[in-house]
């Protein structure tokens, strides 16, 4: 998917657990916020808590519910609690599993040597986007950056860049990869699950600066 040099990179702040952090993300200009319904994550929230946080969002800021090999019952609970959510499948879900929820979804891919991202994207033609993250033990990127040169020149689905991003490296990531969106979690934290409002603001400012430089260079 080719992007205009004047494309505005969307921003998702993931792993929110507190009202103050959600408000900080919205104030900084985030387009989406991530709510983690994976009980092994330090950023885990219950479906009920996810619903409380999502109801605080203003219009046009999208709640994204992150799931890892979730049971159909948990998926149903998530959709009931956050009815306007986009789902993010971050485990070993098959294309059929993703389709079964009958909701807009993002599919996460863990980048490793030999992994064919193009084939992976083609196997999920109904995904709204493919999110690329570092491959580590367990699920999630562990706050690690992967080798961006592993990414193909284009994909049939919009690309979300994730994995170890922070205000100090996201500008380079945007300029090199030109993703549809970027996703940050640990890179804007004071502690696991506790965001830092200043770091969120600096991250969003760095993304906007990268967009401006890309437009100027066009």
Backbone as a chain_set.jsonl record, in Angstrom:
{"seq": "XXXXXXXXXXXXXXXXXXXXXXXXXXXXXXXXXXXXXXXXXXXXXXXXXXXXXXXXXXXXXXXXXXXXXXXXXXXXXXXXXXXXXXXXXXXXXXXXXXXXXXXXXXXXXXXXXXXXXXXXXXXXXXXXXXXXXXXXXXXXXXXXXXXXXXXXXXXXXXXXXXXXXXXXXXXXXXXXXXXXXXXXXXXXXXXXXXXXXXXXXXXXXXXXXXXXXXXXXX", "coords": {"N": [[0.851, -1.19, 0.0], [0.831, 2.036, -1.058], [1.763, 5.257, 0.155], [0.838, 8.686, 0.279], [3.208, 11.384, 0.236], [2.274, 13.312, 1.912], [0.847, 12.121, 3.825], [-0.711, 11.705, 7.0], [0.587, 10.31, 9.794], [-0.999, 7.989, 11.795], [-1.602, 7.596, 15.335], [-1.339, 5.31, 17.949], [-1.752, 4.74, 21.341], [-0.939, 2.325, 23.555], [-1.946, -0.117, 26.069], [-3.243, 1.139, 28.233], [-4.307, 1.906, 31.515], [-5.332, 3.668, 33.326], [-7.43, 6.497, 34.051], [-6.21, 9.042, 33.953], [-4.049, 8.619, 32.269], [-5.281, 7.889, 29.891], [-6.608, 10.31, 29.347], [-4.368, 11.931, 28.944], [-3.278, 10.832, 26.624], [-5.306, 11.379, 24.762], [-5.313, 14.197, 24.868], [-2.794, 14.703, 23.836], [-3.127, 14.059, 21.232], [-3.574, 11.483, 20.258], [-4.835, 8.984, 18.049], [-5.972, 6.573, 18.591], [-6.513, 4.317, 21.322], [-5.154, 1.664, 23.251], [-6.426, -1.168, 24.912], [-5.693, -3.726, 27.038], [-6.632, -7.001, 27.144], [-5.429, -9.307, 28.143], [-4.519, -11.607, 30.396], [-1.967, -12.205, 31.307], [-0.43, -10.029, 30.959], [1.251, -7.141, 32.292], [-0.2, -4.911, 31.902], [-2.802, -5.523, 31.901], [-6.347, -5.263, 31.79], [-9.695, -5.75, 32.955], [-12.646, -6.798, 31.077], [-14.763, -5.194, 31.98], [-13.45, -2.993, 33.124], [-12.131, -2.066, 30.865], [-14.337, -1.172, 29.436], [-15.183, 0.961, 31.068], [-13.042, 2.758, 30.756], [-13.091, 3.162, 27.977], [-15.531, 4.444, 27.596], [-14.942, 6.96, 28.382], [-13.69, 8.195, 26.33], [-13.496, 10.756, 23.818], [-15.44, 11.623, 20.827], [-14.272, 10.141, 17.772], [-11.837, 9.17, 18.644], [-10.427, 6.109, 18.739], [-11.205, 3.12, 20.494], [-9.172, 0.314, 21.032], [-9.183, -3.063, 21.478], [-7.039, -5.359, 22.799], [-6.313, -8.719, 22.267], [-5.232, -12.0, 23.147], [-5.139, -15.094, 21.967], [-7.754, -15.49, 22.869], [-10.688, -16.783, 24.478], [-13.876, -17.606, 22.948], [-15.845, -16.682, 24.682], [-14.577, -14.634, 26.138], [-14.03, -12.849, 24.072], [-16.647, -12.162, 23.383], [-17.427, -10.911, 25.768], [-15.702, -8.723, 25.706], [-16.617, -7.331, 23.448], [-19.156, -6.716, 24.27], [-18.63, -5.02, 26.401], [-17.141, -2.981, 25.233], [-18.504, -1.781, 22.78], [-17.909, -0.371, 20.44], [-15.37, -1.055, 19.713], [-12.275, -1.654, 17.956], [-10.8, -4.738, 17.268], [-7.722, -6.211, 18.282], [-5.799, -8.765, 17.355], [-3.398, -10.636, 18.858], [-2.12, -13.006, 19.188], [-1.95, -16.437, 18.419], [-3.973, -16.607, 16.604], [-6.038, -17.83, 13.988], [-6.902, -16.956, 10.55], [-9.624, -17.567, 10.381], [-10.408, -17.482, 13.077], [-10.153, -14.747, 13.565], [-12.072, -13.707, 11.853], [-14.36, -14.748, 12.967], [-15.262, -13.156, 15.025], [-16.597, -11.142, 13.77], [-16.107, -8.398, 13.564], [-14.412, -5.233, 12.969], [-10.88, -5.574, 12.659], [-7.415, -5.677, 13.697], [-4.453, -7.319, 12.81], [-1.751, -8.714, 14.469], [1.708, -9.198, 13.803], [4.596, -11.057, 14.448], [7.825, -10.238, 14.027], [10.457, -12.058, 12.683], [13.525, -13.673, 11.696], [13.208, -15.051, 8.522], [10.468, -15.007, 8.548], [7.579, -14.547, 6.616], [6.166, -11.764, 5.83], [4.551, -10.729, 3.824], [3.084, -12.957, 2.836], [1.724, -13.508, 5.193], [0.145, -11.205, 5.51], [-1.438, -11.431, 3.213], [-2.914, -13.631, 3.91], [-4.739, -12.625, 5.635], [-6.93, -11.008, 4.472], [-9.094, -9.457, 5.224], [-8.345, -7.923, 7.336], [-8.075, -4.777, 8.955], [-5.62, -3.632, 9.232], [-2.128, -4.528, 9.398], [-0.178, -5.117, 12.145], [3.132, -4.754, 13.015], [5.566, -6.21, 15.061], [8.236, -6.825, 17.418], [9.727, -10.094, 17.636], [9.561, -11.97, 20.429], [10.016, -14.084, 23.352], [6.958, -15.427, 24.457], [4.122, -13.234, 24.184], [3.654, -10.15, 22.486], [5.865, -7.351, 22.017], [7.797, -6.844, 23.912], [8.981, -4.374, 24.299], [11.037, -4.091, 22.487], [12.993, -3.173, 19.647], [12.756, -4.215, 16.282], [14.503, -5.31, 13.291], [14.022, -3.032, 10.912], [14.55, -3.236, 8.231], [13.671, -5.686, 7.458], [11.123, -5.443, 6.588], [8.849, -5.603, 3.854], [8.755, -3.729, 0.747], [6.171, -2.923, 0.145], [2.807, -3.587, 1.23], [-0.308, -5.434, 1.058], [-2.112, -4.53, 2.896], [-2.757, -1.818, 5.211], [0.013, -0.728, 7.23], [1.034, -0.974, 10.577], [3.444, 0.268, 12.632], [5.265, -1.053, 15.277], [6.885, -1.897, 18.402], [9.251, -1.299, 20.584], [9.262, 1.465, 20.224], [9.797, 4.966, 20.844], [9.999, 8.433, 21.853], [12.517, 9.15, 20.999], [13.216, 7.553, 18.809], [11.094, 7.251, 17.058], [10.704, 9.111, 15.047], [12.659, 8.509, 13.131], [11.74, 5.942, 12.484], [9.231, 6.5, 11.309], [10.032, 7.997, 9.065], [11.646, 6.175, 7.675], [10.101, 3.826, 7.318], [7.536, 4.666, 6.681], [4.867, 4.126, 7.773], [1.316, 3.388, 8.038], [0.391, 3.862, 10.572], [1.628, 4.304, 13.955], [2.48, 2.516, 16.929], [2.635, 2.662, 20.391], [3.777, 1.693, 23.642], [5.396, 0.708, 26.09], [7.325, 2.623, 25.646], [6.378, 5.077, 26.458], [6.107, 5.066, 29.15], [6.215, 5.413, 32.756], [6.343, 3.381, 34.523], [5.552, -0.139, 34.328], [2.504, -0.293, 32.807], [1.849, 2.186, 33.743], [1.529, 5.247, 32.478], [3.38, 8.112, 31.24], [2.657, 11.423, 31.048], [4.152, 13.482, 29.845], [5.984, 12.072, 28.266], [4.239, 10.833, 26.491], [3.256, 13.083, 25.137], [5.646, 14.062, 23.989], [6.253, 11.934, 22.3], [4.106, 11.978, 20.459], [4.548, 14.513, 19.359], [7.002, 14.034, 18.097], [6.253, 12.251, 16.089], [4.613, 13.911, 14.516], [6.534, 15.761, 13.715], [8.115, 14.142, 12.103], [6.323, 13.59, 10.031], [6.07, 16.146, 8.935], [8.677, 16.553, 7.958], [8.837, 14.544, 6.053], [6.931, 15.452, 4.229], [8.104, 17.871, 3.439], [10.341, 16.939, 2.152], [9.348, 15.806, -0.099]], "CA": [[0.0, 0.0, 0.0], [1.663, 3.228, -1.155], [1.234, 6.395, 0.885], [1.207, 10.019, -0.168], [4.187, 12.017, 1.115], [1.57, 14.203, 2.828], [0.077, 11.273, 4.736], [-0.565, 11.918, 8.439], [0.744, 9.044, 10.499], [-1.888, 7.837, 12.948], [-0.905, 7.239, 16.566], [-2.063, 4.526, 18.955], [-1.087, 4.549, 22.628], [-1.485, 1.041, 24.0], [-1.696, -0.55, 27.43], [-3.74, 2.132, 29.182], [-5.009, 1.327, 32.659], [-5.802, 4.732, 34.223], [-8.111, 7.613, 33.409], [-5.274, 10.14, 33.705], [-3.227, 8.273, 31.107], [-6.151, 7.996, 28.725], [-6.797, 11.73, 29.076], [-3.114, 12.46, 28.418], [-3.159, 10.372, 25.241], [-6.262, 12.146, 23.967], [-4.848, 15.584, 24.803], [-1.604, 14.756, 22.986], [-3.526, 13.874, 19.835], [-3.641, 10.082, 19.832], [-6.006, 8.602, 17.256], [-6.518, 5.342, 19.143], [-5.93, 3.856, 22.582], [-5.215, 0.216, 23.362], [-6.827, -1.742, 26.189], [-5.158, -5.086, 26.958], [-7.433, -7.996, 27.845], [-4.598, -10.515, 28.225], [-4.284, -11.606, 31.84], [-0.547, -12.357, 31.64], [0.232, -8.748, 30.722], [1.193, -6.2, 33.41], [-1.116, -3.83, 31.527], [-4.109, -6.158, 31.762], [-7.565, -4.758, 32.419], [-10.858, -6.61, 32.737], [-13.587, -6.219, 30.118], [-15.536, -4.135, 32.613], [-12.579, -1.835, 33.242], [-11.947, -1.559, 29.504], [-15.535, -0.42, 29.107], [-15.156, 2.228, 31.804], [-12.074, 3.653, 30.126], [-13.529, 3.484, 26.616], [-16.642, 5.396, 27.658], [-14.369, 8.274, 28.664], [-13.1, 8.734, 25.108], [-14.314, 11.657, 23.013], [-15.662, 11.113, 19.476], [-13.186, 10.032, 16.789], [-10.677, 8.47, 19.195], [-10.88, 4.721, 18.649], [-10.711, 2.129, 21.445], [-8.698, -0.934, 20.44], [-9.095, -4.102, 22.5], [-6.002, -6.331, 22.446], [-6.627, -10.073, 22.711], [-4.226, -13.025, 22.847], [-5.712, -16.442, 22.034], [-8.887, -15.355, 23.78], [-11.826, -17.67, 24.284], [-15.051, -16.914, 22.406], [-16.567, -16.005, 25.766], [-13.9, -13.378, 26.444], [-14.268, -11.954, 22.934], [-18.013, -11.665, 23.521], [-17.424, -9.961, 26.882], [-15.015, -7.51, 25.254], [-17.488, -6.615, 22.524], [-20.277, -6.194, 25.043], [-18.146, -3.927, 27.24], [-16.647, -1.899, 24.368], [-19.191, -2.135, 21.532], [-17.338, 0.315, 19.269], [-13.939, -1.364, 19.673], [-11.551, -2.442, 16.968], [-10.088, -5.815, 17.945], [-6.341, -6.456, 17.867], [-5.449, -10.147, 17.662], [-1.96, -10.573, 19.068], [-1.634, -14.325, 19.535], [-1.819, -17.417, 17.338], [-5.298, -16.715, 15.986], [-6.107, -18.109, 12.555], [-7.817, -16.03, 9.858], [-10.991, -17.903, 10.759], [-10.649, -16.957, 14.42], [-10.326, -13.296, 13.46], [-13.34, -13.447, 11.187], [-15.486, -15.224, 13.778], [-15.775, -12.071, 15.868], [-17.432, -10.308, 12.905], [-15.851, -7.004, 13.902], [-13.153, -4.74, 12.413], [-9.755, -6.061, 13.458], [-6.01, -5.529, 13.329], [-3.728, -8.567, 13.09], [-0.355, -8.488, 14.831], [2.706, -10.133, 13.265], [5.861, -10.997, 15.188], [8.86, -10.286, 13.016], [11.63, -12.889, 12.97], [14.232, -14.088, 10.491], [12.509, -16.075, 7.759], [9.025, -14.802, 8.555], [7.125, -13.931, 5.372], [5.086, -10.841, 6.187], [3.635, -10.582, 2.697], [2.159, -14.087, 2.879], [0.892, -13.342, 6.385], [-0.849, -10.18, 5.209], [-2.371, -11.962, 2.223], [-3.792, -14.606, 4.567], [-5.724, -11.874, 6.421], [-7.379, -9.946, 3.559], [-10.135, -8.621, 5.826], [-7.787, -7.111, 8.421], [-7.966, -3.352, 8.678], [-4.197, -3.32, 9.164], [-1.199, -5.489, 9.979], [0.719, -4.495, 13.104], [4.39, -5.505, 13.083], [6.188, -6.083, 16.367], [9.396, -7.693, 17.585], [9.463, -11.471, 18.064], [10.198, -12.307, 21.699], [9.318, -15.164, 24.036], [5.643, -14.99, 24.872], [3.387, -12.413, 23.223], [4.015, -8.744, 22.622], [7.226, -7.089, 21.563], [8.737, -6.696, 25.003], [9.675, -3.098, 24.232], [12.241, -4.237, 21.672], [12.945, -2.777, 18.241], [13.246, -5.219, 15.345], [15.209, -4.774, 12.131], [13.007, -2.53, 9.98], [14.881, -3.633, 6.855], [12.957, -6.925, 7.177], [9.797, -5.136, 6.065], [8.798, -5.467, 2.393], [8.54, -2.365, 0.249], [4.741, -2.611, 0.21], [1.913, -4.641, 1.701], [-1.682, -5.216, 0.584], [-2.9, -3.945, 3.973], [-2.03, -0.763, 5.921], [1.017, -1.214, 8.171], [1.211, -0.282, 11.854], [4.781, -0.014, 13.153], [5.316, -1.165, 16.728], [8.088, -2.565, 18.879], [10.341, -0.502, 21.121], [9.24, 2.861, 19.791], [9.742, 6.03, 21.84], [10.169, 9.741, 21.22], [13.85, 9.273, 20.431], [13.441, 6.782, 17.568], [9.907, 7.122, 16.21], [10.839, 9.943, 13.85], [13.389, 7.711, 12.149], [10.865, 4.875, 12.04], [8.231, 7.046, 10.389], [10.667, 8.399, 7.812], [12.18, 5.007, 6.967], [9.085, 2.809, 7.026], [6.306, 5.321, 6.216], [3.709, 3.297, 8.125], [0.022, 4.042, 8.177], [0.258, 4.267, 11.972], [2.615, 3.799, 14.9], [1.881, 2.015, 18.164], [3.602, 2.778, 21.485], [3.311, 1.315, 24.97], [6.439, 0.89, 27.105], [8.122, 3.801, 25.331], [5.819, 6.278, 27.078], [5.74, 4.66, 30.505], [7.041, 5.627, 33.936], [6.441, 2.016, 35.036], [4.679, -0.987, 33.532], [1.089, 0.008, 32.969], [1.685, 3.563, 34.218], [2.052, 6.121, 31.432], [3.921, 9.415, 31.596], [2.0, 12.37, 30.14], [5.159, 14.207, 29.071], [6.524, 11.161, 27.25], [3.205, 10.696, 25.465], [3.248, 14.32, 24.351], [6.884, 14.105, 23.201], [6.132, 10.923, 21.251], [3.197, 12.492, 19.427], [5.233, 15.621, 18.686], [8.025, 13.474, 17.22], [5.562, 11.711, 14.915], [4.199, 15.042, 13.683], [7.745, 16.316, 13.117], [8.507, 13.25, 11.017], [5.4, 13.822, 8.913], [6.432, 17.409, 8.288], [9.921, 16.382, 7.209], [8.532, 13.736, 4.86], [6.229, 16.313, 3.278], [9.07, 18.85, 2.927], [11.301, 16.268, 1.267], [8.655, 15.281, -1.297]], "C": [[0.887, 1.241, 0.0], [0.969, 4.399, -0.475], [1.688, 7.689, 0.244], [2.275, 10.576, 0.76], [3.541, 12.947, 2.138], [0.661, 13.43, 3.782], [0.345, 11.641, 6.193], [-0.521, 10.578, 9.147], [-0.176, 9.009, 11.716], [-1.099, 7.309, 14.137], [-1.838, 6.453, 17.478], [-1.187, 4.408, 20.196], [-1.74, 3.343, 23.286], [-1.161, 0.784, 25.475], [-2.134, 0.445, 28.482], [-4.541, 1.449, 30.293], [-5.662, 2.388, 33.548], [-6.464, 5.854, 33.426], [-7.136, 8.731, 33.048], [-4.426, 9.869, 32.473], [-4.045, 8.346, 29.824], [-6.36, 9.463, 28.352], [-5.543, 12.344, 28.462], [-2.921, 12.066, 26.963], [-4.085, 11.162, 24.323], [-5.777, 13.579, 23.788], [-3.65, 15.727, 23.871], [-1.92, 14.528, 21.516], [-3.537, 12.449, 19.351], [-4.933, 9.817, 19.07], [-6.71, 7.38, 17.823], [-5.818, 5.034, 20.457], [-6.145, 2.353, 22.693], [-5.507, -0.229, 24.782], [-6.543, -3.24, 26.134], [-6.002, -6.026, 27.798], [-6.715, -9.351, 27.852], [-4.072, -10.592, 29.648], [-2.834, -11.833, 32.249], [0.238, -11.062, 31.417], [0.169, -7.88, 31.977], [0.261, -5.029, 33.146], [-2.554, -4.34, 31.379], [-5.2, -5.374, 32.47], [-8.692, -5.748, 32.129], [-11.738, -6.012, 31.654], [-14.375, -5.056, 30.713], [-14.711, -2.848, 32.726], [-12.312, -1.211, 31.869], [-13.147, -0.713, 29.086], [-15.58, 0.932, 29.801], [-14.22, 3.223, 31.131], [-12.546, 4.098, 28.74], [-14.656, 4.514, 26.62], [-16.157, 6.82, 27.948], [-13.85, 8.958, 27.398], [-14.048, 9.701, 24.408], [-14.577, 11.04, 21.639], [-14.374, 11.121, 18.663], [-11.857, 9.582, 17.382], [-11.113, 7.018, 19.398], [-10.337, 3.857, 19.783], [-10.341, 0.836, 20.713], [-8.511, -1.94, 21.569], [-8.117, -5.169, 22.031], [-6.311, -7.678, 23.093], [-5.504, -11.025, 22.302], [-4.857, -14.391, 23.065], [-6.913, -16.481, 22.978], [-9.981, -16.369, 23.457], [-12.967, -16.902, 23.634], [-15.825, -16.155, 23.476], [-15.916, -14.669, 26.103], [-14.076, -12.376, 25.31], [-15.659, -11.341, 23.043], [-18.112, -10.645, 24.656], [-16.797, -8.638, 26.46], [-15.922, -6.679, 24.363], [-18.705, -6.027, 23.239], [-19.853, -4.971, 25.857], [-17.718, -2.716, 26.418], [-17.237, -2.116, 22.98], [-18.634, -1.469, 20.289], [-15.853, 0.013, 19.089], [-13.515, -1.971, 18.344], [-10.794, -3.509, 17.751], [-8.665, -5.925, 17.396], [-5.976, -7.859, 18.311], [-3.931, -10.259, 17.689], [-1.37, -11.934, 19.436], [-1.451, -15.206, 18.318], [-3.134, -17.608, 16.591], [-5.19, -16.969, 14.478], [-6.962, -17.035, 11.879], [-9.277, -16.293, 10.222], [-11.353, -17.393, 12.149], [-10.928, -15.451, 14.366], [-11.672, -12.942, 12.845], [-14.535, -13.78, 12.067], [-16.076, -14.119, 14.645], [-16.682, -11.129, 15.098], [-17.328, -8.832, 13.268], [-14.577, -6.535, 13.189], [-11.984, -5.178, 13.289], [-8.414, -5.713, 12.828], [-5.329, -6.844, 13.688], [-2.265, -8.252, 13.35], [0.526, -9.588, 14.256], [4.001, -9.943, 14.034], [7.003, -11.25, 14.208], [10.07, -11.095, 13.483], [12.277, -13.27, 11.651], [13.468, -15.217, 9.802], [11.005, -15.924, 7.736], [8.608, -14.041, 7.304], [5.911, -13.052, 5.665], [4.082, -10.682, 5.061], [2.624, -11.718, 2.678], [1.2, -13.963, 4.056], [-0.216, -12.327, 6.12], [-1.888, -10.685, 4.219], [-3.339, -12.97, 2.838], [-4.848, -13.933, 5.439], [-6.263, -10.716, 5.575], [-8.436, -9.036, 4.153], [-9.617, -7.782, 6.992], [-7.76, -5.642, 8.023], [-6.512, -2.929, 8.54], [-3.417, -4.499, 9.721], [-0.246, -4.716, 10.882], [1.966, -5.35, 13.231], [5.097, -5.162, 14.386], [7.404, -7.004, 16.42], [8.955, -9.091, 18.02], [10.267, -11.749, 19.323], [9.463, -13.501, 22.291], [7.996, -14.634, 24.579], [5.003, -14.148, 23.781], [3.613, -10.943, 23.531], [5.484, -8.573, 22.299], [8.245, -6.889, 22.654], [9.514, -5.392, 24.989], [10.939, -3.133, 23.402], [11.985, -3.793, 20.234], [13.431, -3.946, 17.388], [13.902, -4.524, 14.157], [14.189, -4.341, 11.079], [13.308, -2.9, 8.529], [14.226, -4.952, 6.482], [11.602, -6.664, 6.52], [9.839, -5.023, 4.546], [8.482, -4.041, 1.98], [7.071, -1.966, 0.304], [3.984, -3.835, 0.693], [0.51, -4.378, 1.156], [-2.595, -4.614, 1.65], [-2.105, -2.804, 4.603], [-1.129, -1.356, 7.009], [1.037, -0.338, 9.417], [2.565, -0.7, 12.41], [4.755, 0.027, 14.672], [6.656, -1.789, 17.108], [9.186, -1.615, 19.3], [10.369, 0.944, 20.69], [9.172, 3.802, 20.997], [10.035, 7.339, 21.124], [11.52, 9.889, 20.53], [14.075, 8.534, 19.132], [12.245, 6.752, 16.629], [10.004, 7.986, 14.961], [11.585, 9.186, 12.755], [12.511, 6.589, 11.604], [9.832, 5.347, 11.042], [8.865, 7.37, 9.044], [11.16, 7.197, 7.002], [11.087, 4.064, 6.482], [7.855, 3.418, 6.36], [5.079, 4.445, 6.505], [2.423, 4.104, 8.095], [-0.124, 4.608, 9.589], [1.44, 3.73, 12.765], [1.902, 3.459, 16.198], [2.951, 2.06, 19.256], [2.963, 2.326, 22.787], [4.406, 1.596, 25.991], [7.258, 2.159, 26.879], [7.582, 5.1, 25.893], [5.418, 6.001, 28.526], [6.74, 5.14, 31.553], [7.296, 4.3, 34.647], [5.454, 1.183, 34.243], [3.222, -0.702, 33.843], [0.801, 1.411, 33.45], [2.338, 4.491, 33.195], [2.547, 7.44, 32.021], [3.397, 10.434, 30.582], [3.013, 13.115, 29.276], [5.736, 13.331, 27.96], [5.507, 10.917, 26.14], [3.208, 11.908, 24.55], [4.483, 14.392, 23.449], [6.84, 13.094, 22.055], [5.262, 11.445, 20.119], [3.839, 13.647, 18.661], [6.294, 15.11, 17.72], [7.409, 12.873, 15.958], [5.163, 12.841, 13.98], [5.41, 15.687, 12.998], [8.217, 15.45, 11.955], [7.615, 13.433, 9.799], [5.751, 15.109, 8.177], [7.693, 17.259, 7.439], [9.7, 15.542, 5.946], [7.848, 14.585, 3.795], [7.19, 17.318, 2.65], [10.033, 18.23, 1.926], [10.677, 15.794, -0.023], [8.854, 16.207, -2.484]], "O": [[1.62, 1.473, 0.961], [-0.255, 4.522, -0.522], [2.801, 7.776, -0.275], [2.262, 10.279, 1.955], [4.178, 13.329, 3.12], [-0.187, 14.013, 4.458], [1.493, 11.864, 6.578], [-1.48, 9.807, 9.102], [-0.129, 9.9, 12.564], [-0.066, 6.66, 13.976], [-2.967, 6.865, 17.745], [-0.022, 4.023, 20.109], [-2.944, 3.339, 23.543], [-0.244, 1.375, 26.046], [-1.477, 0.588, 29.513], [-5.338, 0.544, 30.044], [-6.456, 2.053, 34.427], [-6.103, 6.12, 32.28], [-7.223, 9.305, 31.962], [-4.118, 10.788, 31.714], [-3.557, 8.81, 28.793], [-6.298, 9.819, 27.175], [-5.636, 13.181, 27.565], [-2.454, 12.87, 26.156], [-3.686, 11.567, 23.23], [-5.822, 14.117, 22.682], [-3.502, 16.745, 23.196], [-1.08, 14.775, 20.651], [-3.512, 12.213, 18.143], [-5.988, 10.358, 19.403], [-7.897, 7.166, 17.573], [-4.677, 5.438, 20.676], [-7.182, 1.83, 22.284], [-4.911, 0.269, 25.737], [-7.087, -3.946, 25.285], [-6.084, -5.875, 29.017], [-7.319, -10.394, 27.599], [-3.277, -9.752, 30.067], [-2.498, -11.671, 33.422], [1.443, -11.016, 31.665], [-0.852, -7.873, 32.665], [-0.037, -4.246, 34.048], [-3.408, -3.665, 30.804], [-5.019, -4.887, 33.586], [-8.628, -6.497, 31.154], [-11.598, -4.831, 31.336], [-14.626, -4.057, 30.04], [-15.21, -1.755, 32.459], [-12.272, 0.011, 31.728], [-12.99, 0.334, 28.459], [-15.968, 1.933, 29.198], [-14.565, 4.392, 30.957], [-12.416, 5.267, 28.378], [-14.719, 5.365, 25.733], [-16.909, 7.777, 27.769], [-13.6, 10.164, 27.399], [-15.261, 9.493, 24.403], [-13.979, 10.013, 21.318], [-13.509, 11.979, 18.838], [-10.841, 9.61, 16.688], [-12.054, 6.742, 20.142], [-9.129, 3.852, 20.02], [-11.102, 0.336, 19.885], [-7.759, -1.687, 22.51], [-8.329, -5.808, 21.001], [-6.541, -7.768, 24.299], [-4.902, -10.869, 21.239], [-5.085, -14.804, 24.202], [-7.056, -17.402, 23.782], [-10.167, -16.757, 22.303], [-13.03, -15.678, 23.75], [-16.396, -15.101, 23.2], [-16.613, -13.679, 26.329], [-14.252, -11.183, 25.558], [-15.833, -10.142, 22.822], [-18.8, -9.632, 24.524], [-17.292, -7.566, 26.809], [-15.99, -5.459, 24.508], [-19.215, -4.973, 22.857], [-20.61, -4.01, 25.99], [-17.9, -1.573, 26.837], [-16.536, -2.59, 22.086], [-18.863, -1.954, 19.181], [-15.153, 0.744, 18.389], [-14.271, -2.694, 17.695], [-10.206, -3.21, 18.791], [-8.436, -5.755, 16.199], [-5.854, -8.122, 19.508], [-3.259, -10.014, 16.687], [-0.248, -12.009, 19.939], [-0.876, -14.789, 17.313], [-3.371, -18.667, 16.009], [-4.35, -16.385, 13.795], [-7.668, -16.289, 12.556], [-10.07, -15.361, 10.355], [-12.471, -16.928, 12.374], [-11.828, -14.952, 15.041], [-12.329, -11.991, 13.269], [-15.598, -13.173, 11.936], [-17.265, -14.148, 14.963], [-17.46, -10.39, 15.702], [-18.324, -8.11, 13.28], [-13.739, -7.366, 12.838], [-12.082, -5.157, 14.516], [-8.295, -5.49, 11.623], [-5.595, -7.417, 14.745], [-1.615, -7.595, 12.538], [0.142, -10.757, 14.224], [4.451, -8.817, 14.249], [7.127, -12.335, 13.64], [10.628, -10.838, 14.549], [11.638, -13.197, 10.601], [13.125, -16.218, 10.432], [10.324, -16.629, 6.991], [9.202, -13.017, 6.965], [4.781, -13.534, 5.738], [2.888, -10.518, 5.312], [1.427, -11.474, 2.522], [0.015, -14.271, 3.938], [-1.375, -12.56, 6.464], [-3.078, -10.404, 4.363], [-4.454, -13.144, 2.347], [-5.757, -14.601, 5.932], [-6.068, -9.555, 5.934], [-8.659, -7.942, 3.636], [-10.376, -7.01, 7.578], [-7.455, -5.31, 6.877], [-6.201, -1.982, 7.818], [-3.962, -5.354, 10.419], [0.414, -3.775, 10.441], [1.874, -6.542, 13.522], [5.215, -3.997, 14.766], [7.574, -7.864, 15.556], [7.934, -9.248, 18.691], [11.498, -11.764, 19.295], [8.407, -13.892, 21.792], [7.932, -13.52, 25.098], [5.299, -14.32, 22.599], [3.746, -10.547, 24.689], [6.251, -9.536, 22.308], [9.438, -6.773, 22.373], [10.583, -5.299, 25.592], [11.825, -2.299, 23.587], [10.906, -4.009, 19.682], [14.415, -4.598, 17.737], [13.859, -3.3, 14.039], [13.566, -5.182, 10.431], [12.41, -2.877, 7.687], [14.217, -5.316, 5.306], [11.003, -7.579, 5.955], [10.759, -4.417, 3.998], [7.997, -3.244, 2.784], [6.758, -0.791, 0.492], [4.457, -4.965, 0.58], [0.171, -3.24, 0.83], [-3.725, -4.229, 1.351], [-0.876, -2.82, 4.535], [-1.472, -2.363, 7.628], [1.056, 0.889, 9.323], [2.808, -1.886, 12.635], [4.293, 0.993, 15.279], [7.452, -2.159, 16.245], [9.974, -1.169, 18.465], [11.412, 1.592, 20.784], [8.575, 3.481, 22.024], [10.291, 7.347, 19.92], [11.654, 10.665, 19.584], [15.023, 8.841, 18.41], [12.368, 6.27, 15.503], [9.447, 7.633, 13.922], [11.189, 9.219, 11.59], [12.529, 6.311, 10.404], [9.579, 4.678, 10.04], [8.3, 7.053, 7.998], [11.093, 7.21, 5.773], [11.147, 3.563, 5.359], [7.199, 2.755, 5.557], [4.346, 4.073, 5.589], [2.438, 5.335, 8.122], [-0.685, 5.686, 9.783], [2.154, 2.831, 12.321], [0.864, 4.034, 16.526], [4.054, 1.55, 19.062], [1.773, 2.538, 23.017], [4.356, 2.61, 26.686], [7.824, 2.708, 27.825], [8.254, 6.129, 25.817], [4.502, 6.628, 29.057], [7.936, 5.259, 31.288], [8.329, 4.117, 35.29], [4.6, 1.737, 33.551], [2.766, -0.846, 34.977], [-0.362, 1.801, 33.559], [3.562, 4.514, 33.064], [2.187, 7.826, 33.133], [3.669, 10.315, 29.387], [2.758, 13.353, 28.095], [5.95, 13.801, 26.842], [5.88, 10.807, 24.972], [3.166, 11.771, 23.327], [4.373, 14.746, 22.275], [7.335, 13.372, 20.962], [5.64, 11.361, 18.95], [3.685, 13.745, 17.444], [6.476, 15.679, 16.643], [7.986, 12.978, 14.876], [5.357, 12.736, 12.769], [5.325, 16.108, 11.844], [8.669, 15.971, 10.935], [8.096, 13.433, 8.666], [5.731, 15.156, 6.947], [7.762, 17.784, 6.328], [10.302, 15.801, 4.904], [8.142, 14.459, 2.607], [7.101, 17.589, 1.453], [10.485, 18.883, 0.986], [11.389, 15.416, -0.953], [8.349, 15.934, -3.573]]}, "num_chains": 1, "name": "protein.A"}
